[in-house]
Amino acid sequence: MNRSLLAVFAVLIVTVAYSDAYSTMATKRPPFRKNASSKRRIT
């Protein structure tokens, strides 16, 4: 496999994952402290 192609796929996956997490975060709209604790739990 081409290394550049692999890099492109990695960037795409990361972008999609981040955008998905951001959209869900914006939809739920929890208080900042609650959001931070939930983020810590997920990670």
PDB file of N, CA, C and O in Angstrom:
ATOM      1  N   MET A   1       0.844  -1.207   0.000  1.00  0.00           N
ATOM      2  CA  MET A   1       0.000   0.000   0.000  1.00  0.00           C
ATOM      3  C   MET A   1       0.880   1.259   0.000  1.00  0.00           C
ATOM      4  O   MET A   1       1.966   1.278   0.580  1.00  0.00           O
ATOM      5  N   ASN A   2       0.387   2.292  -0.657  1.00  0.00           N
ATOM      6  CA  ASN A   2       1.135   3.550  -0.681  1.00  0.00           C
ATOM      7  C   ASN A   2       1.072   4.216   0.687  1.00  0.00           C
ATOM      8  O   ASN A   2       0.018   4.246   1.322  1.00  0.00           O
ATOM      9  N   ARG A   3       2.196   4.744   1.133  1.00  0.00           N
ATOM     10  CA  ARG A   3       2.219   5.386   2.442  1.00  0.00           C
ATOM     11  C   ARG A   3       1.357   6.647   2.418  1.00  0.00           C
ATOM     12  O   ARG A   3       0.684   6.959   3.401  1.00  0.00           O
ATOM     13  N   SER A   4       1.375   7.365   1.306  1.00  0.00           N
ATOM     14  CA  SER A   4       0.572   8.597   1.203  1.00  0.00           C
ATOM     15  C   SER A   4      -0.917   8.249   1.258  1.00  0.00           C
ATOM     16  O   SER A   4      -1.701   8.951   1.897  1.00  0.00           O
ATOM     17  N   LEU A   5      -1.297   7.168   0.590  1.00  0.00           N
ATOM     18  CA  LEU A   5      -2.699   6.746   0.594  1.00  0.00           C
ATOM     19  C   LEU A   5      -3.123   6.392   2.017  1.00  0.00           C
ATOM     20  O   LEU A   5      -4.219   6.749   2.450  1.00  0.00           O
ATOM     21  N   LEU A   6      -2.259   5.695   2.736  1.00  0.00           N
ATOM     22  CA  LEU A   6      -2.557   5.317   4.113  1.00  0.00           C
ATOM     23  C   LEU A   6      -2.731   6.566   4.976  1.00  0.00           C
ATOM     24  O   LEU A   6      -3.623   6.628   5.823  1.00  0.00           O
ATOM     25  N   ALA A   7      -1.870   7.558   4.752  1.00  0.00           N
ATOM     26  CA  ALA A   7      -1.953   8.805   5.522  1.00  0.00           C
ATOM     27  C   ALA A   7      -3.281   9.508   5.249  1.00  0.00           C
ATOM     28  O   ALA A   7      -3.922  10.025   6.164  1.00  0.00           O
ATOM     29  N   VAL A   8      -3.684   9.519   3.983  1.00  0.00           N
ATOM     30  CA  VAL A   8      -4.951  10.167   3.616  1.00  0.00           C
ATOM     31  C   VAL A   8      -6.116   9.476   4.318  1.00  0.00           C
ATOM     32  O   VAL A   8      -7.026  10.128   4.829  1.00  0.00           O
ATOM     33  N   PHE A   9      -6.072   8.144   4.332  1.00  0.00           N
ATOM     34  CA  PHE A   9      -7.153   7.394   4.994  1.00  0.00           C
ATOM     35  C   PHE A   9      -7.182   7.697   6.487  1.00  0.00           C
ATOM     36  O   PHE A   9      -8.253   7.874   7.067  1.00  0.00           O
ATOM     37  N   ALA A  10      -6.005   7.758   7.112  1.00  0.00           N
ATOM     38  CA  ALA A  10      -5.929   8.039   8.544  1.00  0.00           C
ATOM     39  C   ALA A  10      -6.522   9.414   8.853  1.00  0.00           C
ATOM     40  O   ALA A  10      -7.299   9.569   9.795  1.00  0.00           O
ATOM     41  N   VAL A  11      -6.145  10.407   8.047  1.00  0.00           N
ATOM     42  CA  VAL A  11      -6.664  11.765   8.266  1.00  0.00           C
ATOM     43  C   VAL A  11      -8.178  11.780   8.098  1.00  0.00           C
ATOM     44  O   VAL A  11      -8.887  12.435   8.863  1.00  0.00           O
ATOM     45  N   LEU A  12      -8.665  11.062   7.103  1.00  0.00           N
ATOM     46  CA  LEU A  12     -10.109  11.026   6.845  1.00  0.00           C
ATOM     47  C   LEU A  12     -10.850  10.426   8.038  1.00  0.00           C
ATOM     48  O   LEU A  12     -11.858  10.967   8.492  1.00  0.00           O
ATOM     49  N   ILE A  13     -10.334   9.297   8.541  1.00  0.00           N
ATOM     50  CA  ILE A  13     -10.979   8.608   9.664  1.00  0.00           C
ATOM     51  C   ILE A  13     -10.993   9.511  10.898  1.00  0.00           C
ATOM     52  O   ILE A  13     -12.008   9.633  11.582  1.00  0.00           O
ATOM     53  N   VAL A  14      -9.842  10.143  11.169  1.00  0.00           N
ATOM     54  CA  VAL A  14      -9.748  11.019  12.341  1.00  0.00           C
ATOM     55  C   VAL A  14     -10.718  12.192  12.208  1.00  0.00           C
ATOM     56  O   VAL A  14     -11.383  12.570  13.172  1.00  0.00           O
ATOM     57  N   THR A  15     -10.790  12.758  11.016  1.00  0.00           N
ATOM     58  CA  THR A  15     -11.686  13.903  10.798  1.00  0.00           C
ATOM     59  C   THR A  15     -13.137  13.501  11.025  1.00  0.00           C
ATOM     60  O   THR A  15     -13.890  14.214  11.688  1.00  0.00           O
ATOM     61  N   VAL A  16     -13.525  12.357  10.471  1.00  0.00           N
ATOM     62  CA  VAL A  16     -14.906  11.889  10.626  1.00  0.00           C
ATOM     63  C   VAL A  16     -15.211  11.618  12.097  1.00  0.00           C
ATOM     64  O   VAL A  16     -16.275  11.987  12.594  1.00  0.00           O
ATOM     65  N   ALA A  17     -14.275  10.975  12.788  1.00  0.00           N
ATOM     66  CA  ALA A  17     -14.489  10.657  14.203  1.00  0.00           C
ATOM     67  C   ALA A  17     -14.645  11.936  15.019  1.00  0.00           C
ATOM     68  O   ALA A  17     -15.537  12.037  15.861  1.00  0.00           O
ATOM     69  N   TYR A  18     -13.769  12.917  14.763  1.00  0.00           N
ATOM     70  CA  TYR A  18     -13.834  14.174  15.521  1.00  0.00           C
ATOM     71  C   TYR A  18     -15.128  14.925  15.230  1.00  0.00           C
ATOM     72  O   TYR A  18     -15.769  15.439  16.145  1.00  0.00           O
ATOM     73  N   SER A  19     -15.510  14.989  13.960  1.00  0.00           N
ATOM     74  CA  SER A  19     -16.729  15.707  13.597  1.00  0.00           C
ATOM     75  C   SER A  19     -17.945  15.012  14.223  1.00  0.00           C
ATOM     76  O   SER A  19     -18.879  15.682  14.664  1.00  0.00           O
ATOM     77  N   ASP A  20     -17.938  13.681  14.263  1.00  0.00           N
ATOM     78  CA  ASP A  20     -19.051  12.936  14.849  1.00  0.00           C
ATOM     79  C   ASP A  20     -19.158  13.245  16.342  1.00  0.00           C
ATOM     80  O   ASP A  20     -20.244  13.506  16.860  1.00  0.00           O
ATOM     81  N   ALA A  21     -18.010  13.210  17.024  1.00  0.00           N
ATOM     82  CA  ALA A  21     -18.014  13.503  18.458  1.00  0.00           C
ATOM     83  C   ALA A  21     -18.477  14.934  18.699  1.00  0.00           C
ATOM     84  O   ALA A  21     -19.227  15.199  19.639  1.00  0.00           O
ATOM     85  N   TYR A  22     -18.030  15.859  17.848  1.00  0.00           N
ATOM     86  CA  TYR A  22     -18.403  17.268  18.007  1.00  0.00           C
ATOM     87  C   TYR A  22     -19.905  17.456  17.811  1.00  0.00           C
ATOM     88  O   TYR A  22     -20.546  18.193  18.560  1.00  0.00           O
ATOM     89  N   SER A  23     -20.469  16.781  16.791  1.00  0.00           N
ATOM     90  CA  SER A  23     -21.899  16.930  16.505  1.00  0.00           C
ATOM     91  C   SER A  23     -22.734  16.367  17.652  1.00  0.00           C
ATOM     92  O   SER A  23     -23.736  16.967  18.042  1.00  0.00           O
ATOM     93  N   THR A  24     -22.327  15.214  18.196  1.00  0.00           N
ATOM     94  CA  THR A  24     -23.086  14.621  19.303  1.00  0.00           C
ATOM     95  C   THR A  24     -22.989  15.527  20.529  1.00  0.00           C
ATOM     96  O   THR A  24     -23.965  15.698  21.259  1.00  0.00           O
ATOM     97  N   MET A  25     -21.804  16.107  20.752  1.00  0.00           N
ATOM     98  CA  MET A  25     -21.603  16.996  21.891  1.00  0.00           C
ATOM     99  C   MET A  25     -22.522  18.219  21.746  1.00  0.00           C
ATOM    100  O   MET A  25     -23.136  18.659  22.719  1.00  0.00           O
ATOM    101  N   ALA A  26     -22.611  18.758  20.533  1.00  0.00           N
ATOM    102  CA  ALA A  26     -23.428  19.949  20.307  1.00  0.00           C
ATOM    103  C   ALA A  26     -24.916  19.603  20.461  1.00  0.00           C
ATOM    104  O   ALA A  26     -25.707  20.426  20.922  1.00  0.00           O
ATOM    105  N   THR A  27     -25.287  18.371  20.066  1.00  0.00           N
ATOM    106  CA  THR A  27     -26.694  17.975  20.154  1.00  0.00           C
ATOM    107  C   THR A  27     -27.126  17.796  21.609  1.00  0.00           C
ATOM    108  O   THR A  27     -28.203  18.242  22.003  1.00  0.00           O
ATOM    109  N   LYS A  28     -26.273  17.134  22.410  1.00  0.00           N
ATOM    110  CA  LYS A  28     -26.624  16.878  23.813  1.00  0.00           C
ATOM    111  C   LYS A  28     -26.609  18.179  24.609  1.00  0.00           C
ATOM    112  O   LYS A  28     -27.485  18.403  25.444  1.00  0.00           O
ATOM    113  N   ARG A  29     -25.624  19.037  24.358  1.00  0.00           N
ATOM    114  CA  ARG A  29     -25.481  20.329  25.040  1.00  0.00           C
ATOM    115  C   ARG A  29     -25.500  20.177  26.554  1.00  0.00           C
ATOM    116  O   ARG A  29     -26.342  20.782  27.218  1.00  0.00           O
ATOM    117  N   PRO A  30     -24.592  19.385  27.116  1.00  0.00           N
ATOM    118  CA  PRO A  30     -24.548  19.250  28.574  1.00  0.00           C
ATOM    119  C   PRO A  30     -23.736  20.388  29.197  1.00  0.00           C
ATOM    120  O   PRO A  30     -22.998  21.074  28.490  1.00  0.00           O
ATOM    121  N   PRO A  31     -23.862  20.598  30.503  1.00  0.00           N
ATOM    122  CA  PRO A  31     -23.016  21.599  31.171  1.00  0.00           C
ATOM    123  C   PRO A  31     -21.538  21.273  30.959  1.00  0.00           C
ATOM    124  O   PRO A  31     -21.165  20.116  30.764  1.00  0.00           O
ATOM    125  N   PHE A  32     -20.717  22.302  31.000  1.00  0.00           N
ATOM    126  CA  PHE A  32     -19.292  22.117  30.676  1.00  0.00           C
ATOM    127  C   PHE A  32     -18.640  21.085  31.598  1.00  0.00           C
ATOM    128  O   PHE A  32     -17.896  20.221  31.134  1.00  0.00           O
ATOM    129  N   ARG A  33     -18.916  21.173  32.895  1.00  0.00           N
ATOM    130  CA  ARG A  33     -18.281  20.234  33.839  1.00  0.00           C
ATOM    131  C   ARG A  33     -18.712  18.801  33.543  1.00  0.00           C
ATOM    132  O   ARG A  33     -17.892  17.883  33.539  1.00  0.00           O
ATOM    133  N   LYS A  34     -20.002  18.623  33.298  1.00  0.00           N
ATOM    134  CA  LYS A  34     -20.502  17.273  32.991  1.00  0.00           C
ATOM    135  C   LYS A  34     -19.840  16.748  31.723  1.00  0.00           C
ATOM    136  O   LYS A  34     -19.462  15.579  31.642  1.00  0.00           O
ATOM    137  N   ASN A  35     -19.704  17.633  30.731  1.00  0.00           N
ATOM    138  CA  ASN A  35     -19.109  17.248  29.455  1.00  0.00           C
ATOM    139  C   ASN A  35     -17.666  16.798  29.668  1.00  0.00           C
ATOM    140  O   ASN A  35     -17.235  15.800  29.090  1.00  0.00           O
ATOM    141  N   ALA A  36     -16.922  17.525  30.490  1.00  0.00           N
ATOM    142  CA  ALA A  36     -15.519  17.179  30.733  1.00  0.00           C
ATOM    143  C   ALA A  36     -15.420  15.813  31.410  1.00  0.00           C
ATOM    144  O   ALA A  36     -14.557  15.007  31.064  1.00  0.00           O
ATOM    145  N   SER A  37     -16.307  15.554  32.380  1.00  0.00           N
ATOM    146  CA  SER A  37     -16.249  14.270  33.093  1.00  0.00           C
ATOM    147  C   SER A  37     -16.590  13.130  32.139  1.00  0.00           C
ATOM    148  O   SER A  37     -15.952  12.077  32.174  1.00  0.00           O
ATOM    149  N   SER A  38     -17.592  13.337  31.290  1.00  0.00           N
ATOM    150  CA  SER A  38     -17.979  12.278  30.353  1.00  0.00           C
ATOM    151  C   SER A  38     -16.848  12.032  29.364  1.00  0.00           C
ATOM    152  O   SER A  38     -16.590  10.891  28.979  1.00  0.00           O
ATOM    153  N   LYS A  39     -16.170  13.112  28.950  1.00  0.00           N
ATOM    154  CA  LYS A  39     -15.061  12.966  28.005  1.00  0.00           C
ATOM    155  C   LYS A  39     -13.946  12.143  28.646  1.00  0.00           C
ATOM    156  O   LYS A  39     -13.328  11.302  27.994  1.00  0.00           O
ATOM    157  N   ARG A  40     -13.695  12.398  29.940  1.00  0.00           N
ATOM    158  CA  ARG A  40     -12.638  11.666  30.635  1.00  0.00           C
ATOM    159  C   ARG A  40     -13.004  10.185  30.704  1.00  0.00           C
ATOM    160  O   ARG A  40     -12.140   9.320  30.557  1.00  0.00           O
ATOM    161  N   ARG A  41     -14.290   9.895  30.930  1.00  0.00           N
ATOM    162  CA  ARG A  41     -14.740   8.508  31.034  1.00  0.00           C
ATOM    163  C   ARG A  41     -14.529   7.781  29.696  1.00  0.00           C
ATOM    164  O   ARG A  41     -14.094   6.629  29.667  1.00  0.00           O
ATOM    165  N   ILE A  42     -14.844   8.468  28.595  1.00  0.00           N
ATOM    166  CA  ILE A  42     -14.727   7.839  27.268  1.00  0.00           C
ATOM    167  C   ILE A  42     -13.265   7.541  26.957  1.00  0.00           C
ATOM    168  O   ILE A  42     -12.949   6.481  26.416  1.00  0.00           O
ATOM    169  N   THR A  43     -12.375   8.467  27.294  1.00  0.00           N
ATOM    170  CA  THR A  43     -10.964   8.308  26.931  1.00  0.00           C
ATOM    171  C   THR A  43     -10.212   7.296  27.754  1.00  0.00           C
ATOM    172  O   THR A  43      -9.020   7.083  27.534  1.00  0.00           O
TER     173      THR A  43
END
